[in-house]
Amino acid sequence: MIKDYFIFSLKSIRSRKLRAWLTMLGIFIGIAAVVSLISLGEGLRMAVSSQFGFLGADLIMVRTGAGNVPPGTTIVEKPFTKSNVGQIENIHGVRMAAGRIANQIKVEYNDKVSFSLATSMPGGEDRKDIEEAIGYEVEKGRMLDDGDKYMTVIGSSLADKKTFGKEVIPGSKIELEGKGFKVVGILEKKGNFILDSSVLLNEDAQRELFDESADEYDMMGIRVMEGADIEKVKEDIEKLLRKKRDVEEGEEDFSVETAQNIVENLNNILLAVNIFVWIIAGISLVVGGIGIMNTMYTSVLERTKEIGIMKSIGARNSTIFTLFFIESGFLGSVGGIVGILLGVFFAVSLAAIGRAALGVDLISAHFSATLILGALLFSFIVGTVFGVLPAYRASKLNPVDALRYSK
């Protein structure tokens, strides 16, 4: 019986092809918007999370400059001092604190130029702590040692042939800010655009190269002791720096963040964007649903005599209701399927265009089964909900009046 209902509904829709496609247009747009934008947003969220996945769970990053800015972006208003580093290292729960400086750097090799971020490496035991906390590992060569003044370790993206037209290998000579340096190691690829294109220098070499003050730092890397409350340590660091830098709470000229804070902040931003997308797509779906309701009402009027004939030969009210209800649900479902296919196409195409334009692999589309099935179910619900009233009206038609009806 149900199979017959579906066949009947399909034949009815096929007899009104143009109107059916126009009716489903609103569903197409809404579902395509949901699938494409949400999948791009989810792909971006996963990519962003992976970008910071290399940071250790026990790491706290302290940077000059107020507000949440991506790691590697340095807004130097008032540098930290070596004294600040020592004071933070004395906070309960802090295992290690190391100051670091960061500069945009011009890299020359094979008569080609690229710009990257140079970050200093501390000496002694702090060097190993920073390497572990940030996940610095070499794919080729070795890491820097104390005393490596005119030597450097570079990220995998800089070493790639695509950057300079020739691969950089351990032993290669490159120029940093016009001065010759020997590459002693290539960092292992992490899939992080900052780390993979970074330049690591020993602190003394970087200070000399950029004529930096011997007592100032742009950022600090802090490791927390095992078992310590990282949020409590973070609060203690903020209190100390507010006091030492003479700033009130809420007016900080620095930022203190854990790896988890960074990812959470970015996820919250992306969630807000996704909610906005759902609202816009929801409006489109409502418009599409109203279109289905109008089409079904028109269908009821056009087929009034047909309804009268069916009732006169024994069709029940429930049968008439089911026929029109299934037809409206079918319109919603087909609209959903086409919308999903369009959404997948647009998402993949936009992601590819974005990657090509920006030259990074950060932009991608992620399609979850929940998103696809949810979009399909939602489109069916829209069709059935907006088809209830026309179906109810059709089922309540008086067979005698219906048979008399003429257009």
Secondary structure, DSSP 8 states (H G I E B T S, - for coil): -HHHHHHHHHHHHHTTHHHHHHHHHHHHHHHHHHHHHHHHHHHHHHHHHHHTTTS-TTEEEEEESSS---TT----SS-EEHHHHHHHHTSTTEEEEEEE-EEEEEEEETTEEEEEEEEEE--THHHHHHHHHHT--EEEE----TT-TTEEEE-HHHHSHHHHSS---TT-EEEETTEEEEEEEEE---S-TTGGGEEEEEHHHHHHHHT--TTEESEEEEEE-TT--HHHHHHHHHHHHHHHHT--TT--SEEEEEHHHHHHHHHHHHHHHHHHHHHHHHHHHHHHHHHHHHHHHHHHHHTHHHHHHHHHTT--HHHHHHHHHHHHHHHHHHHHHHHHHHHHHHHHHHHHHHHHHH--S-------HHHHHHHHHHHHHHHHHHHHHHHHHHHT--HHHHHH---
